[in-house]
Amino acid sequence: MGLSRKQIIMLAVLVFGTFVTVLNQTVVAPALPSVMAEMSVDASTAQWLTTGFTLVNAIMIPITAFLTDRFTTKRLFLVSMVIFTAGSALAGWGPNFAVLLLGRLVQAAGAGILMPLVMTVLMWTFPVDKRGTAMGLFGIVIAFGPAIGPTAAGIIIDRATWHDMFYIITALSAAVVVIGAFVLQKGGDTNKDVTLDVPSVVLSSLGFGGLLYGLSTIGSYGLRVDAIAGTLVGVV
């Protein structure tokens, strides 16, 4: 690939960290019946464990452009992985549904940064003639994680509990943090003068949030006033 051994190790850490986070998009689905039974919530409420994760993920991805300019690759990667690890631990503890959902949202905040960050790193690390190969390999990882998520989660839940599933994810992501602290290079120039377009962040959050809430509520409860209002706010 035309890369040094140190660069290959660095990229392996970045890609594995991303794999662990994208795995979380689908691991919760097999756990929903257990969560519903343990916490006495209905299916539409439990579904917010996946819907909320997707929403926060979508909100964080555009913000990552600002964060990538503002912070070094190493710092941003480690901070996002620490956030993700904290969310995984919180979800694993999950004494009630509110705490479990909060853990999932914290997970999503960290995961939403990693995917665009790693794609950017691949672009400036690989030579021009090798970028297609790099992006192809990264695409396989991104597709493979969600694909095996339900199977891996189902095996764990059959032999243990959904709490243990999140604890395993916590251990994996913590290992990535420790290894990354030693092998990652700073990478990338920072621009302290860059500013965050706050109105755009607020509007995109309202747009994604309104549409997701409205359509999810319509799917579960039909055409209610709050669902229609949320959808209209999102569209506008």
DOMIRO-508702 format. One line per 10 residues: their letters; for each residue x, y, z of C-alpha. Coordinates in Angstrom, 3 decimals, padded with zeros to 6 digits. Each point is the difference from the previous one (the first is absolute). Layout:
# DOMIRO-508702
a	X Y Z ~ ...
//
This chain:
# DOMIRO-508702
mglsrkqiim	000.000 000.000 000.000 ~ 003.020 002.291 000.133 ~ -000.388 000.650 003.733 ~ 002.442 -000.367 002.845 ~ -000.617 -002.564 002.726 ~ -000.885 002.794 002.431 ~ -002.605 001.394 -002.386 ~ -001.535 -003.451 -000.518 ~ -000.288 -000.530 003.773 ~ -001.557 003.445 000.391
lavlvfgtfv	-002.564 -000.676 -002.709 ~ -000.790 -003.420 001.471 ~ -000.806 001.650 003.346 ~ -002.151 002.660 -001.670 ~ -001.934 -002.515 -002.105 ~ -000.510 -002.438 002.890 ~ -001.261 002.836 002.203 ~ -002.462 000.951 -002.718 ~ -001.038 -003.650 -000.387 ~ -000.847 -000.244 003.716
tvlnqtvvap	-002.128 003.142 -000.193 ~ -001.912 -000.851 -003.198 ~ -000.667 -003.445 001.456 ~ -002.221 001.793 002.515 ~ -002.462 001.092 -002.659 ~ -001.557 -003.467 -000.026 ~ 001.028 -001.871 003.174 ~ -002.956 001.314 002.001 ~ -002.712 -001.513 -002.220 ~ 000.308 -003.567 001.398
alpsvmaems	000.074 001.415 003.537 ~ -003.273 001.943 -000.290 ~ -002.282 -002.833 001.238 ~ 002.205 -000.473 003.079 ~ 000.104 003.749 000.651 ~ -003.791 000.259 -000.371 ~ -000.558 -002.844 002.453 ~ 002.553 001.185 002.559 ~ -000.992 003.667 -000.064 ~ -003.722 -000.319 -000.728
vdastaqwlt	-000.050 002.208 -003.097 ~ -001.894 -000.504 -003.235 ~ 001.530 -000.596 -003.418 ~ -000.390 003.592 -001.223 ~ 001.840 001.305 003.078 ~ 002.770 -002.594 -000.197 ~ 000.462 000.831 -003.679 ~ 001.449 003.360 001.028 ~ 003.179 -001.863 000.940 ~ 000.663 -000.360 -003.730
tgftlvnaim	-001.836 003.108 -001.227 ~ 001.724 002.288 002.515 ~ 003.399 -001.459 -000.880 ~ -000.587 000.673 -003.693 ~ -001.216 003.544 000.677 ~ 002.991 001.074 002.117 ~ 002.332 -001.715 -002.473 ~ -001.475 002.033 -002.842 ~ 000.287 003.251 001.961 ~ 003.658 -000.592 000.914
ipitafltdr	001.235 -000.864 -003.501 ~ -000.243 003.564 -001.428 ~ 001.477 001.470 003.209 ~ 003.053 -002.208 -000.507 ~ 001.162 002.248 -002.853 ~ 000.478 002.809 002.527 ~ 001.601 -002.296 002.586 ~ 002.456 -001.402 -002.568 ~ 001.254 003.516 -000.749 ~ 000.121 000.990 003.657
fttkrlflvs	001.779 -003.018 001.540 ~ 002.743 -002.444 -000.963 ~ -000.978 -003.434 -001.270 ~ 001.434 -001.773 003.014 ~ -001.756 002.197 002.556 ~ -003.331 -000.109 -001.819 ~ 000.136 -003.772 -000.477 ~ 000.885 -000.676 003.632 ~ -002.620 002.400 001.362 ~ -002.731 -001.468 -002.211
mviftagsal	001.002 -003.544 001.027 ~ -000.014 001.001 003.691 ~ -003.507 001.452 -000.459 ~ -001.103 -003.190 -001.727 ~ 001.567 -002.152 002.748 ~ -001.752 002.020 002.712 ~ -003.328 -000.391 -001.801 ~ 000.531 -003.759 -000.362 ~ 000.762 -000.351 003.716 ~ -003.064 002.083 000.890
agwgpnfavl	-002.210 -002.130 -002.253 ~ 001.467 -003.188 001.483 ~ -000.831 001.187 003.514 ~ -003.480 001.181 -001.116 ~ -002.092 -000.407 003.191 ~ -002.994 001.528 -001.793 ~ -001.044 000.919 -003.518 ~ 000.892 003.695 000.331 ~ 003.606 -000.824 000.917 ~ 000.227 -002.613 -002.764
llgrlvqaag	-001.281 002.493 -002.580 ~ 002.406 002.661 001.276 ~ 002.854 -002.478 -000.387 ~ -001.048 -000.666 -003.595 ~ -000.120 003.719 -000.786 ~ 003.462 000.529 001.486 ~ 001.252 -002.943 -002.070 ~ -001.437 001.606 -003.126 ~ 001.708 003.323 000.733 ~ 003.384 -001.734 -000.059
agilmplvmt	-000.822 -002.285 -002.932 ~ -001.275 002.865 -002.148 ~ 003.439 001.654 000.073 ~ 002.035 -003.069 -000.887 ~ -001.278 -000.959 -003.446 ~ 000.635 003.330 -001.799 ~ 003.208 000.470 002.009 ~ 001.480 -003.314 -001.117 ~ -001.028 000.622 -003.619 ~ 001.873 003.319 000.125
vlmwtfpvdk	003.078 -001.690 001.470 ~ -000.042 -002.601 -002.764 ~ -000.042 002.749 -002.614 ~ 003.115 001.777 001.269 ~ 001.900 -003.120 001.092 ~ -000.203 -002.150 -003.130 ~ 001.749 000.941 -003.255 ~ -002.363 001.222 -002.725 ~ 000.281 -003.240 -001.974 ~ -000.893 -002.083 003.079
rgtamglfgi	-002.965 001.998 001.287 ~ -002.529 -002.081 -001.933 ~ 001.287 -003.174 001.648 ~ -000.030 001.644 003.425 ~ -003.560 001.284 -000.353 ~ -001.109 -003.404 -001.302 ~ 001.432 -001.761 003.043 ~ -001.566 002.589 002.281 ~ -003.342 -000.485 -001.749 ~ 000.178 -003.750 000.646
viafgpaigp	000.573 000.660 003.706 ~ -002.907 002.466 000.152 ~ -002.335 -002.494 -001.704 ~ 001.265 -003.036 001.924 ~ -000.527 001.486 003.481 ~ -003.776 000.556 -000.180 ~ -000.423 -003.276 -001.911 ~ 001.466 -002.200 002.750 ~ -001.346 002.130 002.859 ~ -003.302 -001.884 000.490
taagiiidra	001.707 -003.405 -000.226 ~ 002.729 000.899 002.501 ~ -002.529 001.584 002.358 ~ -002.317 -002.997 -000.242 ~ 002.811 -002.420 000.925 ~ 001.009 002.118 003.012 ~ -003.578 000.494 001.220 ~ -000.724 -003.738 -000.286 ~ 002.940 -000.758 002.294 ~ -000.055 003.073 002.241
twhdmfyiit	-002.043 003.253 000.120 ~ -000.232 003.214 -001.989 ~ 001.919 001.673 002.854 ~ 002.968 -002.264 -000.743 ~ -000.249 000.865 -003.688 ~ 000.583 003.668 000.787 ~ 002.783 -000.843 002.443 ~ 001.811 -001.953 -002.741 ~ -000.320 003.014 -002.293 ~ 001.331 002.181 002.831
alsaavvvig	003.056 -002.234 000.380 ~ 000.712 000.004 -003.749 ~ -000.302 003.768 -000.325 ~ 002.114 000.556 003.141 ~ 002.719 -002.175 -001.566 ~ -000.128 002.178 -003.132 ~ 000.459 003.117 002.157 ~ 003.042 -001.438 001.782 ~ 001.664 -001.266 -003.182 ~ -000.863 003.168 -001.906
afvlqkggdt	001.614 002.177 002.655 ~ 003.336 -001.675 -000.778 ~ -000.061 -000.635 -003.755 ~ -001.953 002.894 -001.531 ~ 001.786 002.969 -001.506 ~ -001.383 003.492 000.510 ~ -000.681 000.440 -003.712 ~ -001.620 002.924 -001.768 ~ 000.386 003.736 000.529 ~ -002.388 001.808 002.317
nkdvtldvps	-001.642 003.353 -000.578 ~ -000.797 001.820 003.227 ~ -001.866 002.733 -001.902 ~ -002.668 -002.304 -001.401 ~ -003.481 000.612 001.420 ~ -003.038 -002.226 000.340 ~ -003.079 000.992 -001.990 ~ -002.395 -000.250 002.937 ~ -003.221 000.905 -001.903 ~ 000.695 -002.788 -002.509
vvlsslgfgg	000.584 -002.509 002.815 ~ -003.246 001.022 001.701 ~ -001.984 -000.136 -003.244 ~ 001.422 -003.363 -001.068 ~ -000.698 -001.406 003.470 ~ -003.597 001.240 -000.114 ~ -000.374 -001.342 -003.525 ~ 001.352 -003.481 000.748 ~ -001.683 -000.128 003.408 ~ -003.387 001.197 -001.215
llyglstigs	-000.134 -002.379 -002.930 ~ 001.201 -002.972 002.011 ~ -002.352 000.659 002.910 ~ -002.978 000.730 -002.249 ~ 000.395 -002.991 -002.282 ~ 000.789 -002.367 002.902 ~ -003.074 001.168 001.908 ~ -002.219 -000.294 -003.072 ~ 001.259 -003.550 -000.525 ~ -000.779 -000.946 003.616
yglrvdaiag	-003.120 001.999 000.852 ~ -001.420 001.350 -003.245 ~ -000.682 003.619 -001.014 ~ 000.207 001.825 003.323 ~ 000.343 003.779 000.291 ~ 003.520 -000.157 001.480 ~ 001.134 -002.415 -002.716 ~ -001.303 002.226 -002.798 ~ 001.521 003.100 001.641 ~ 003.373 -001.700 000.414
tlvgvv	000.027 -001.131 -003.623 ~ -000.922 003.470 -001.284 ~ 002.674 001.666 002.156 ~ 002.558 -002.469 -001.329 ~ -000.970 000.594 -003.623 ~ 000.069 003.815 000.384
//
